[in-house]
């Protein structure tokens, strides 16, 4: 039987409607340390309409940097 890949959809840690950088780094570390095969960032969340375009871009770029070499990022 083939092994299934497990991806986790993470929340976006915010502080005053901006990205909580240390929280994001810790959250992603936790996912990889738990054995996830990949992660999904910037998915559906209730606060997403509150994010500015700059914060959203920061989330995507920082997530790519933090996940590089660890596994797939969706």
Secondary structure, 3 states (H helix, E strand, C coil): CCCCCCEEECCCCEECCEECHHHHHHHHHHHHHCCCCEEECCCCCCCHHHCCHHHHHHHHHHHHHHHCCCCEEC
